[in-house]
Amino acid sequence: MGKPRYITTPLYYVNAKPHLGHAYTTLLADSMKRFSQQQGEDCLMLTGTDEHGEKIAQSAEKSGKSPLEFADGIVKFFELAWEKLGIRPDIFYRTTRESHYKLVQKALQRLKNQDDIYFASYTGKYCLGCERFRTDQEWDEKGLCPDHQTPPEIREESNYFFKMSKYQDRLKDFYKENGSAISPQNYLREAVAMLDSPLEDLCISRPTTRLKWGIPLPFDDKYVTYVWFDALLNYVGGLGYTGGKPTKETTEEKGFKSEFWAEAQHLIGKDILKTHAIYWPTMLMALGLPPFKQLLVNGFWLTSGLKMSKSLGNVVDPITVQERFGSDAFRYFLLRDMSYGHDANFTWESFIQRANADLANGIGNLASRTLTLVHKNLDAKVPSRSGRSEVDKTFLSQLEKIPALYKDHFDNARFHLALAAFSEGVANCDRYINDQKPWSLAKDPDQRDRLVAVLGTAMDALALLSVVSNGVLPEGTCKLRTALGFTDAHFDEKAGWSVIPWALATQYLPEGTQLGETPRLYPRLELPTDPE
Ligand code: MSP
């Protein structure tokens, strides 16, 4: 087994169906997992749903269902969306699973026993959209929540509090010592700035007179657990942690995959930085567990300058996009057009334009014109490599630099630049073919050796490009490899499209190998006439 790795998405609230913003993080997590598996790592991916709290209770009430019935209905849309998009999470975590209740209660009891939880009355400004109290500085100049544009609700009640302030100094040290614990760097600075002033303790309960839909506190049944305290524990619960006391530094009771926890990378949106960068690591410290390895923070997908969100009614449904345009095009666009950490605008025009330029006219057209010529002129077989010229060799050796470049970008969360390197490779290959003009060579029997050399070189280039982009274009690259004559790429109901090992990028097929059928990889897409 390779090196362990653990990639998580946030757990999505089940107050509404998934939208493009949720699809983005989940597709990215899946592509990162595929990329990690390509490198031979043993990677687990977790996603799931966050099902307690006031937002869900309210939505359920409006629909006349019990919260659990309501959640069950919405969860199906998430599962369906991920399945259709070719995402195969190893762990689909619902916070309503029984083991999660036990974990949350055991963890709370331990914190209470070690005097990290106390009872007090409190008045604060609550944002229901965020499901958290915001400090006085966290409202915009109009006094509204910057993420939801809603006014605060003043809440005064007696509650239980977690002594978050006790861990402030340790958390500061953690960020000081781990400069890549949050990426991109501006979010690390933002998190560190939150630690400049004294931290307030965290309210971790809600009275059942206000909210019943939650995990009861083990030491006071008149209260349920605050939804964020409950939900964050999923990341360790998904690896089998049950809330017990760690024996040594990182080991937990039997069954906790602590070697994966040591490699945990959480993908989150910028709106949930505080809960992940401040609440979560202090909770872990209190429980005696090491903090995560890294938070990877993305910006928002916007439509006409506004965050895409169900409450604003400007969402794009990922299931519809997949059904109309295929999941490769969607994945590619999302990863290519968002410069990681920054906001990006979604328009149908930019989606169609990107898919057509880089996929239909890019890799799709390159594959189709090369393979058609090989079928027609070389008996659909991989030709000899012996007669290649300096031009051919130089071109291929330049192209062979792409895997390392792509990997460096991908490893450092520059996903858009990794894909830019890939499409640059496609463009170079197009240029090579345009210069060498194999269609003219094919007409002249004296140029047979040149034809063999050029088409063979182009096929090797396609093989390399298919490995490099396999994590982001799983469907197309597998079809392309089969067309090139490889037998390592196929679809498996359980595992999805094959993951092609990275080391195969420069392992080309032996002379004489029979090619497969030439598929139409990426048809040109048309702008929808009735966009949602
Ligand atoms: N339930 C919490 C997370 C708990 S994790 C233990 C939550 N859920 S959410 O459904 O509201 O949001 C989940 C993720 O989707 C967040 O990372 C959020 O940033 C992301 N997105 C929601 N809308 C988005 C866009 N328009 N664009 C990009 N991502 C956005 O928060």
Residues whose N, C-alpha, C, O or C-beta is under 5 A from the ligand:
A	BS01	MSP	P10 L11 Y12 Y13 G21 H22 D50 A231 L232 I268 G269 K270 D271 I272 G299 F300 W301 K307 M308 S309
